[in-house]
Structure formats: structure tokens, C-alpha cells
Amino acid sequence: MYNTDSSDPKKSAPKQLVFDNTSGIPTFATDAEAQVANPAKGTMTYSLASDKIFIYNGTAWKTWTRD
């Protein structure tokens, strides 16, 4: 379900999945699922439950909402 970051094998990013979503941002049902384990810096995901975008800054997940 995840691709290893070629610059750091300890980090990973979600594999690109096929969704009706044309944004290219992986979409998950919950916030917990959207905050994937061992992400690469800059990984971006979206949670349907909270309508938030999650961005990993290299040390922590940060959220962004449209409101």
C-alpha cells in the first residue's frame, strides 16, 4: 500500500490509488488513515471524515482546511 522513498528507505508514501478524485491527492476515510506511517517529507493526503488536507513537514503532520 506504500512506496518506499528512494532517498530514505525508512520513509514511505502512499501508492497512487485510482479514485474519482482527479486532484492526485490520496483520499482516506478517516483522519487516522490519512496520517500514514513513515511518510516522506511533503506527503499530502486528504481525509473525507474531517474534510482536511494533511501535509507531512518532515517531523509532524500539519492540517489545512478550506475554511
Residue, then its C-alpha position, 0 to 999 in steps of 0.5 A: m500500500y506504500n512506496t518506499d522513498s528512494s532517498d530514505p528507505k525508512k520513509s514511505a508514501p502512499k501508492q497512487l490509488v485510482f479514485d474519482n478524485t482527479s486532484g492526485i491527492p490520496t483520499f482516506a476515510t478517516d483522519a487516522e488513515a490519512q496520517v500514514a506511517n513513515p511518510a516522506k517529507g511533503t506527503m499530502t493526503y486528504s481525509l473525507a471524515s474531517d474534510k482536511i488536507f494533511i501535509y507531512n513537514g518532515t517531523a509532524w503532520k500539519t492540517w489545512t482546511r478550506d475554511 
